Amino acid sequence: MELRQLKYFLKTAETLSFSKASKQLFVSQSALSQQIQQLEQELNIQLFQRNSHSVRLTEAGEELLPLARRTLQTADACFDRIHDLRNLLTGTLNIGVTYSFSPILTETLLAFMRRYPQVKLNVWYKSMEDLMEALHHRDLDFVLAFKPTVRYDDIESHVLFDNQLAAIVSVNHPLAQRKSVSLEELGRYDIALPATGTQARSAFDLVRAKYLCNLNIRIELNEVNILLKLVKQSQLVTILSESTVQNEEGVRAVPIDSPDNEMTGCVHMLSNVYRKHSMCEFIRMLSESNAVRERSHDWL
């Protein structure tokens, strides 16, 4: 049994498609099928039920799946540990980031690249749900996102800073000079909301549901940059975390006057796995960055 065979098995089990698995692994479908067949022959048992329309795991395949995942995680941890034992910060660091967390990250990205030019950074911007799934499968080393509204098994979250939901308006908007705005007052304006599934939207929907807030929602968008452009050029109001518009010209963040509008910035990582030196160093630099220190919360 080879690690390569387990890797091919795991990807096929996750996608339930030989075609998708081969594309994601950058190998031919025939090569992938051959390796899985060899694994089945060595184990003397069938792992997949195949027909012209679908692929399903057999009972043996279901049993092997968590074992294969743990074996590959252990192998990855071994590889990372040996590299770190050389006391050099090299290799690749895979970071997942939600869109609204992006402004907090820029300062640290630039500083880290200057200090550690031998470390390659892969930064993925996706939804919270997609990032947590990728973290669970060890496609990411850690995720930077606000505290989720649901609990994820095997993932621990460490607080970086405290934040809150805010009404984001143009500098010429009637609310721009206000210190706060109530949910009732927001009902008087045209609203542009981030799309369902984004962290800011999920947090705001919980507040709306609790206080039965009625809004005049004119548009919903899943692209924060376009959302901010619309706000800058109109009298629309959008709802995002304050940190999303840090250093963003042409807009103001007006805190929402509600006791339930907290959005806590966190570092999310798998529990009980080896953590690269480069990851620990990046998180240390992030926790000491101006963007985070302005929010006055120590990383735990």
C-alpha positions in Angstrom: 0.0 0.0 0.0 1.4 3.4 -1.1 0.6 6.9 0.1 -0.2 7.8 -3.5 -2.8 5.1 -3.6 -4.4 6.3 -0.4 -4.3 9.9 -1.8 -6.1 8.8 -5.0 -8.6 6.8 -3.0 -9.4 9.7 -0.7 -9.9 12.2 -3.5 -12.2 9.8 -5.4 -14.1 9.1 -2.2 -14.6 12.8 -1.6 -15.7 13.6 -5.1 -17.4 10.3 -5.9 -16.1 10.8 -9.5 -13.1 9.3 -11.1 -13.1 12.2 -13.6 -13.3 15.0 -11.1 -10.7 13.3 -8.8 -8.2 12.9 -11.7 -8.6 16.5 -12.7 -8.1 17.8 -9.1 -5.0 15.5 -8.7 -3.6 16.5 -12.2 -3.3 12.8 -13.3 -5.0 10.9 -16.1 -8.2 9.1 -15.3 -6.6 5.8 -16.4 -3.7 6.3 -14.0 -6.0 7.0 -11.1 -8.2 4.0 -11.9 -5.1 1.7 -12.1 -3.8 2.8 -8.7 -7.2 2.3 -7.1 -7.5 -1.2 -8.7 -4.1 -2.1 -7.4 -5.1 -0.9 -3.9 -8.3 -3.1 -4.1 -6.2 -6.1 -5.3 -3.7 -5.7 -2.5 -6.6 -5.4 0.1 -8.5 -8.1 -1.7 -11.7 -6.2 -1.4 -13.8 -3.8 -3.5 -13.7 -0.2 -2.4 -16.1 1.4 -4.9 -19.3 0.4 -6.6 -19.1 1.7 -10.2 -21.6 1.9 -13.0 -22.1 4.1 -16.0 -24.0 6.7 -14.0 -22.5 6.8 -10.5 -19.7 5.9 -8.1 -20.4 4.9 -4.5 -18.3 3.7 -1.6 -18.7 0.1 -0.6 -18.9 -0.8 3.1 -15.1 -1.5 3.0 -14.6 1.9 1.3 -16.5 3.7 4.1 -14.3 2.0 6.7 -11.1 2.9 4.9 -12.0 6.5 4.3 -11.3 7.9 7.9 -8.2 5.7 8.2 -6.8 6.9 4.9 -7.5 10.5 5.8 -5.7 10.1 9.2 -2.7 8.3 7.5 -2.3 11.1 5.0 -2.6 13.8 7.7 0.1 12.0 9.7 2.4 11.8 6.6 1.9 15.5 5.9 2.7 16.3 9.5 5.8 14.2 9.3 6.9 16.1 6.1 6.2 19.5 7.7 8.1 18.6 10.9 11.2 17.4 9.1 11.4 20.6 7.1 10.9 22.7 10.2 13.6 20.8 12.1 16.1 22.4 9.7 15.1 25.6 11.5 14.4 27.3 8.2 11.2 29.0 7.2 10.7 27.5 3.7 8.0 25.7 1.8 4.4 26.7 1.2 1.8 28.2 3.5 -1.8 27.9 2.5 -4.1 30.5 3.9 -7.9 30.7 3.6 -9.6 34.1 4.0 -13.1 35.3 3.8 -13.7 38.4 1.6 -14.6 40.7 4.5 -11.4 39.8 6.3 -9.2 40.9 3.4 -8.3 44.5 4.6 -6.9 43.1 7.9 -4.5 40.8 6.0 -2.8 43.1 3.5 -0.2 44.6 5.9 0.9 41.2 7.2 1.1 39.6 3.7 3.5 42.3 2.5 5.6 42.2 5.7 5.8 38.4 5.7 6.9 38.2 2.0 9.7 40.7 2.7 10.9 38.9 5.8 10.6 35.3 4.5 11.2 35.3 0.7 11.6 31.5 0.6 8.1 30.8 1.8 5.5 30.7 -0.9 2.0 31.9 0.1 -1.2 30.5 -1.4 -4.1 32.7 -0.4 -7.6 31.5 -1.1 -10.6 33.9 -0.8 -13.9 31.9 -0.4 -17.0 31.6 1.7 -16.7 30.5 5.3 -18.4 27.2 4.5 -16.0 26.4 1.7 -12.9 27.4 3.7 -13.8 25.3 6.7 -14.3 22.3 4.4 -10.9 22.9 2.8 -9.4 23.2 6.3 -11.0 20.0 7.4 -9.4 18.2 4.3 -6.0 19.9 5.1 -6.0 21.8 1.8 -5.4 24.9 4.0 -3.1 25.4 7.0 -5.4 27.9 8.7 -8.4 30.2 8.0 -8.8 33.9 8.8 -12.5 34.7 9.3 -15.0 36.0 11.8 -16.4 33.7 14.4 -18.8 31.3 12.8 -22.5 31.0 13.8 -22.2 27.2 13.8 -19.7 24.8 15.5 -17.2 22.9 13.4 -15.9 19.6 14.8 -12.1 19.2 15.0 -11.6 23.0 14.3 -10.5 25.4 17.1 -10.9 29.1 16.8 -8.6 31.7 18.5 -9.7 35.3 18.9 -7.6 38.0 17.1 -9.8 41.0 17.7 -13.3 42.2 18.5 -15.3 43.9 15.8 -18.9 44.8 15.1 -21.5 45.1 12.3 -21.9 48.6 10.8 -23.9 50.4 8.3 -21.6 51.3 5.5 -22.4 54.6 3.7 -20.8 57.1 1.3 -19.2 60.1 2.9 -22.0 62.2 1.5 -24.8 60.1 3.0 -27.0 61.6 5.8 -25.8 58.9 8.2 -22.1 59.5 7.5 -21.5 61.8 10.5 -23.5 59.7 13.0 -21.8 57.8 15.8 -24.4 54.9 15.6 -27.6 54.0 13.8 -30.6 52.0 15.1 -32.2 49.1 13.2 -35.4 51.1 13.0 -33.6 54.0 11.3 -32.1 51.6 8.7 -35.6 50.9 7.6 -35.8 54.4 6.2 -33.1 53.9 3.6 -32.5 51.8 0.5 -30.4 48.8 1.5 -27.8 46.8 -0.5 -26.9 43.6 1.3 -24.1 41.1 0.9 -25.3 37.8 -0.5 -26.7 35.1 1.7 -24.0 32.9 3.0 -21.4 35.6 3.7 -20.4 36.1 7.3 -21.7 39.7 7.6 -25.1 38.7 6.1 -25.4 35.7 8.4 -24.7 37.8 11.5 -27.0 40.5 10.4 -29.8 38.1 9.6 -29.7 36.8 13.1 -30.0 40.4 14.4 -32.9 41.1 12.0 -34.7 38.0 13.0 -34.4 38.7 16.7 -35.6 42.3 16.5 -38.1 41.8 13.6 -36.4 44.5 11.6 -38.0 45.4 8.2 -35.7 46.7 5.5 -36.1 48.0 2.0 -33.6 45.7 0.3 -33.0 46.8 -3.2 -30.1 44.6 -4.2 -28.0 41.7 -3.0 -24.4 41.0 -4.1 -21.8 38.4 -3.4 -18.9 40.7 -4.5 -17.8 43.1 -1.7 -15.8 45.4 -4.0 -18.8 46.0 -6.3 -21.0 46.5 -3.3 -18.7 49.2 -2.0 -18.6 50.9 -5.4 -22.4 51.1 -5.5 -22.4 52.6 -2.0 -19.9 55.2 -2.9 -21.8 56.4 -5.9 -25.3 56.4 -4.4 -27.3 56.8 -1.2 -27.5 53.1 -0.7 -26.6 51.6 2.7 -24.9 48.2 3.1 -24.2 46.1 6.2 -20.6 44.8 6.7 -18.2 44.5 9.5 -16.3 47.7 10.4 -13.0 46.0 9.5 -14.1 45.4 5.9 -13.8 49.1 5.1 -10.6 49.8 7.0 -8.5 52.3 4.9 -11.3 52.4 2.3 -11.7 55.9 1.0 -15.1 57.4 0.2 -17.1 55.5 2.8 -17.9 55.6 6.5 -18.7 52.8 8.9 -21.5 53.7 11.3 -21.9 51.1 14.1 -25.3 49.5 14.4 -26.9 50.2 17.8 -27.7 46.7 18.9 -26.2 44.5 21.7 -26.0 41.5 19.3 -23.9 43.0 16.5 -20.5 41.6 17.5 -18.3 40.0 14.8 -15.2 38.6 16.4 -12.1 38.1 14.1 -10.5 34.7 14.6 -7.8 32.3 13.4 -9.3 28.9 12.7 -7.1 25.8 12.6 -7.4 22.0 12.9 -7.1 20.6 16.4 -4.3 18.1 17.3 -2.2 18.5 14.2 1.3 19.6 13.7 1.6 23.4 13.0 4.3 24.7 10.6 6.8 27.3 11.9 5.8 29.5 9.0 2.2 29.4 10.1 3.0 30.3 13.7 5.2 33.1 12.5 2.6 34.5 10.2 -0.1 34.5 12.9 2.3 36.1 15.3 3.0 38.9 12.8 -0.7 39.3 12.1 -1.5 39.6 15.8 1.1 42.3 16.1 0.1 44.2 13.0 -1.4 47.7 13.2 -4.6 46.5 11.7 -5.2 44.0 14.5 -3.6 46.0 17.4 -6.0 48.9 16.7 -8.8 46.5 17.7 -6.9 45.8 21.0 -7.3 42.0 21.5 -4.5 39.6 22.2 -4.3 36.4 20.2 -4.8 33.4 22.5 
